């Protein structure tokens, strides 16, 4: 076992992940999605640290968490008390967070000492790395709430492309969001509700573009058709996927780690690059 772990630490380049994290109920659920996370972690090289690009940390400008001991944020409401008692006490990685600010030159990446880990991070990592013994830090999304002047998706794509060197420093990058995420039409009572036709249509078209490495159409997703309006009513959960694909290098393989829907209007699709 020790020999296997040593080989993992010698991997020259870490993969990049996109994880559809869905409802906080997945934190305490055992289903095909959570089982896919366990399987994925067992297949990955052992990370030096993990950086999660979170759909739930929206800021003015781009920030990274620099605290040595990030606290667990329960950024959800109306769920069972059990969820609020759970803590994910992983260490942070100020050194790796600082490396991000050194690599990105197009914008200033600021150091944050207050946010911690929201459930886009720990709801996923609780299943992947339950011992919480790997350093974790988050990157925020520079997010415009002005619908008339939103930041172009190329801003995020270009920013992410500057971070490829992190992969060669043993850092596992995870974009955590959802490709289809419409809370206005969600079926809160039935996790296994039949997905809407428009949700399936958009998810399949995104899948096809991911397979063909067609990043341009994923950036300009509105051109996919009417289903895009309902599938991506806001950009927050879609953007982490843009960060993930921006880190895909030429001819680098992409494989799907999970496919499916929860609650009718949430795609749980996830993928691995590299």
C-alpha positions as CSV (number, residue, x, y, z in Angstrom):
1,X,0.0,0.0,0.0
2,X,2.8,2.4,0.9
3,X,4.5,1.7,-2.5
4,X,1.2,2.5,-4.3
5,X,0.8,5.8,-2.5
6,X,4.4,6.8,-3.3
7,X,3.8,6.2,-7.0
8,X,0.8,8.4,-6.9
9,X,2.7,11.3,-5.5
10,X,5.1,11.2,-8.4
11,X,2.4,11.8,-11.0
12,X,3.7,14.7,-13.2
13,X,0.3,16.3,-13.9
14,X,-2.9,16.2,-11.9
15,X,-6.3,15.8,-13.7
16,X,-9.0,18.5,-13.6
17,X,-12.5,17.7,-12.5
18,X,-15.9,19.2,-12.9
19,X,-18.4,17.9,-10.4
20,X,-22.2,18.5,-10.4
21,X,-22.8,18.8,-6.7
22,X,-26.6,19.2,-6.6
23,X,-28.6,19.3,-3.3
24,X,-27.0,19.4,0.1
25,X,-28.9,16.2,0.8
26,X,-26.2,14.4,-1.1
27,X,-24.0,15.1,1.9
28,X,-25.8,12.3,3.9
29,X,-27.1,10.2,0.9
30,X,-25.8,7.1,-0.6
31,X,-26.7,6.9,-4.2
32,X,-25.1,6.4,-7.6
33,X,-23.8,10.0,-7.6
34,X,-22.1,9.7,-4.2
35,X,-20.8,6.3,-5.1
36,X,-19.2,7.8,-8.2
37,X,-17.3,10.3,-6.0
38,X,-15.8,7.5,-3.9
39,X,-14.8,5.6,-7.0
40,X,-13.3,8.7,-8.6
41,X,-11.1,9.5,-5.6
42,X,-9.8,5.9,-5.6
43,X,-8.7,6.3,-9.2
44,X,-7.0,9.7,-8.9
45,X,-3.4,10.4,-8.1
46,X,-2.9,11.6,-4.5
47,X,-3.1,15.4,-4.5
48,X,-0.7,17.7,-2.7
49,X,-3.7,20.1,-2.3
50,X,-7.2,20.7,-3.7
51,X,-8.5,23.9,-5.2
52,X,-12.2,24.1,-5.6
53,X,-13.7,26.7,-7.9
54,X,-17.0,27.2,-6.1
55,X,-20.4,28.1,-7.6
56,X,-21.3,29.4,-4.1
57,X,-18.5,32.0,-3.6
58,X,-19.4,35.0,-5.6
59,X,-17.2,38.1,-5.2
60,X,-16.3,41.4,-6.6
61,X,-13.0,40.3,-8.2
62,X,-11.3,37.0,-7.9
63,X,-10.2,35.7,-4.5
64,X,-8.5,32.6,-3.1
65,X,-8.8,31.3,0.4
66,X,-5.5,31.7,2.2
67,X,-6.4,30.6,5.8
68,X,-4.5,27.7,7.3
69,X,-7.6,26.2,8.8
70,X,-10.7,27.0,6.7
71,X,-14.0,26.6,8.6
72,X,-17.0,24.7,7.3
73,X,-19.8,26.9,5.9
74,X,-23.3,25.7,6.0
75,X,-24.6,27.8,3.2
76,X,-28.1,26.3,2.9
77,X,-31.4,26.6,4.7
78,X,-34.3,24.4,5.7
79,X,-32.5,21.1,5.7
80,X,-32.3,18.4,8.4
81,X,-30.4,19.4,11.5
82,X,-27.9,16.5,10.9
83,X,-26.4,18.5,8.0
84,X,-25.6,21.5,10.2
85,X,-23.7,19.3,12.7
86,X,-21.2,18.1,10.1
87,X,-17.8,19.6,9.9
88,X,-15.1,19.1,7.2
89,X,-12.0,20.0,9.1
90,X,-9.4,19.8,6.4
91,X,-6.3,22.0,6.6
92,X,-5.9,24.9,4.2
93,X,-2.9,25.6,1.9
94,X,-1.8,29.3,2.1
95,X,1.3,28.3,0.0
96,X,-0.7,26.9,-2.9
97,X,-3.2,29.8,-2.7
98,X,-0.4,32.2,-3.0
99,X,0.9,30.3,-6.1
100,X,-2.4,31.0,-7.8
101,X,-1.9,34.8,-7.4
102,X,1.6,34.5,-8.8
103,X,0.5,32.5,-11.9
104,X,-2.5,34.7,-12.9
105,X,-1.3,37.9,-14.5
106,X,-4.4,39.1,-16.4
107,X,-6.2,40.1,-13.1
108,X,-5.3,40.5,-9.5
109,X,-6.2,37.5,-7.4
110,X,-6.7,38.6,-3.8
111,X,-6.0,36.6,-0.7
112,X,-9.1,36.0,1.5
113,X,-8.9,35.1,5.2
114,X,-12.6,34.9,6.0
115,X,-14.7,32.7,3.7
116,X,-13.7,29.0,4.4
117,X,-15.3,26.0,2.6
118,X,-18.9,26.2,1.4
119,X,-20.9,23.1,0.5
120,X,-19.7,23.2,-3.2
121,X,-16.5,22.0,-1.7
122,X,-17.1,19.9,1.4
123,X,-20.3,18.2,0.2
124,X,-18.2,16.7,-2.6
125,X,-15.0,16.1,-0.7
126,X,-16.7,14.5,2.3
127,X,-17.3,11.5,-0.1
128,X,-14.1,11.7,-2.0
129,X,-11.7,12.3,1.0
130,X,-13.7,11.5,4.2
131,X,-10.6,11.8,6.4
132,X,-10.3,15.5,5.5
133,X,-6.5,15.1,5.5
134,X,-5.7,16.8,2.2
135,X,-5.3,20.6,2.2
136,X,-8.2,22.4,0.5
137,X,-8.8,26.0,-0.5
138,X,-11.4,27.7,-2.7
139,X,-11.3,30.1,-5.6
140,X,-14.2,32.5,-5.9
141,X,-16.1,33.6,-9.1
142,X,-15.8,37.2,-10.1
143,X,-19.5,37.6,-10.5
144,X,-21.6,40.5,-11.9
145,X,-25.1,40.8,-10.6
146,X,-25.9,43.4,-13.3
147,X,-27.8,41.4,-16.0
148,X,-27.2,44.1,-18.5
149,X,-23.4,44.1,-18.2
150,X,-22.3,40.6,-17.1
151,X,-18.7,39.6,-17.4
152,X,-18.1,37.7,-20.6
153,X,-17.5,34.0,-20.2
154,X,-14.2,34.5,-22.0
155,X,-13.0,36.5,-19.0
156,X,-13.3,33.3,-16.8
157,X,-12.0,31.0,-19.6
158,X,-8.9,33.1,-20.1
159,X,-8.2,33.5,-16.4
160,X,-8.5,29.7,-15.8
161,X,-6.1,29.0,-18.7
162,X,-3.4,30.8,-16.8
163,X,-3.5,28.3,-14.0
164,X,-2.4,25.2,-15.8
165,X,0.9,25.1,-13.9
166,X,-1.0,24.3,-10.7
167,X,-1.6,20.8,-12.1
168,X,2.1,20.2,-12.4
169,X,2.5,21.2,-8.8
170,X,0.3,18.4,-7.5
171,X,-2.9,20.5,-7.1
172,X,-6.2,18.9,-8.0
173,X,-8.5,21.5,-9.5
174,X,-12.2,20.9,-9.1
175,X,-14.9,23.1,-10.7
176,X,-18.1,22.5,-8.5
177,X,-21.4,23.6,-9.9
178,X,-24.1,22.1,-12.2
179,X,-24.5,22.2,-16.0
180,X,-28.3,22.4,-15.7
181,X,-29.4,24.3,-12.5
182,X,-32.9,25.8,-12.3
183,X,-34.1,26.1,-8.8
184,X,-37.2,27.9,-9.9
185,X,-38.5,24.7,-11.5
186,X,-37.0,22.2,-9.1
187,X,-39.0,19.3,-7.6
188,X,-37.9,19.5,-4.0
189,X,-40.0,16.5,-2.9
190,X,-38.6,13.9,-5.4
191,X,-34.9,13.5,-5.9
192,X,-35.6,11.0,-8.7
193,X,-38.2,13.2,-10.5
194,X,-38.3,12.8,-14.3
195,X,-36.0,15.5,-15.8
196,X,-37.6,18.1,-18.0
197,X,-37.2,17.6,-21.7
198,X,-35.4,20.9,-22.0
199,X,-32.9,19.9,-19.3
200,X,-32.1,16.6,-21.0
201,X,-31.7,18.4,-24.4
202,X,-29.3,21.0,-23.1
203,X,-27.3,18.5,-21.0
204,X,-26.9,16.2,-24.1
205,X,-25.8,19.1,-26.3
206,X,-23.2,20.2,-23.7
207,X,-22.0,16.5,-23.5
208,X,-21.5,16.5,-27.3
209,X,-19.5,19.7,-27.2
210,X,-17.4,18.3,-24.3
211,X,-16.7,15.2,-26.3
212,X,-15.7,17.1,-29.4
213,X,-13.6,19.7,-27.4
214,X,-15.9,22.4,-28.8
215,X,-15.1,25.0,-26.1
216,X,-16.4,27.9,-28.3
217,X,-20.0,26.6,-28.2
218,X,-19.8,25.9,-24.5
219,X,-18.7,29.5,-23.9
220,X,-21.4,30.8,-26.2
221,X,-24.0,28.4,-24.7
222,X,-26.9,30.7,-25.5
223,X,-26.6,29.7,-29.1
224,X,-27.4,26.1,-28.2
225,X,-31.0,27.1,-28.3
226,X,-34.1,27.7,-26.2
227,X,-33.2,25.0,-23.7
228,X,-30.2,27.1,-22.6
229,X,-32.4,29.8,-21.1
230,X,-34.1,27.4,-18.8
231,X,-31.0,25.3,-18.1
232,X,-28.8,28.2,-17.2
233,X,-31.0,31.0,-15.7
234,X,-28.0,32.3,-13.8
235,X,-24.3,31.8,-14.5
236,X,-23.0,30.8,-11.1
237,X,-23.3,27.0,-11.4
238,X,-22.3,26.9,-15.1
239,X,-19.1,28.9,-14.7
240,X,-17.1,26.3,-12.8
241,X,-17.4,24.1,-15.9
242,X,-15.9,26.9,-18.0
243,X,-12.9,27.0,-15.6
244,X,-12.4,23.2,-16.0
245,X,-12.5,23.1,-19.8
246,X,-10.1,26.0,-20.0
247,X,-7.5,23.8,-18.4
248,X,-7.9,21.1,-21.0
249,X,-4.7,20.8,-23.0
250,X,-4.4,19.8,-26.6
251,X,-5.6,16.2,-27.3
252,X,-6.2,15.7,-23.6
253,X,-8.9,13.1,-22.9
254,X,-12.2,13.9,-21.2
255,X,-14.2,11.1,-19.5
256,X,-17.5,11.3,-17.7
257,X,-17.5,10.4,-14.1
258,X,-21.3,10.5,-13.6
259,X,-24.4,11.2,-15.7
260,X,-28.0,11.8,-14.5
261,X,-30.4,14.3,-13.0
262,X,-31.8,15.0,-9.6
263,X,-35.0,16.8,-8.7
264,X,-36.0,17.2,-12.3
265,X,-34.0,20.4,-13.1
266,X,-30.5,19.7,-11.9
267,X,-27.9,17.9,-14.0
268,X,-25.4,15.8,-12.0
269,X,-23.0,15.3,-14.9
270,X,-19.4,15.3,-13.9
271,X,-16.2,14.7,-15.9
272,X,-12.5,14.3,-15.6
273,X,-9.9,15.8,-17.8
274,X,-6.6,14.0,-18.0
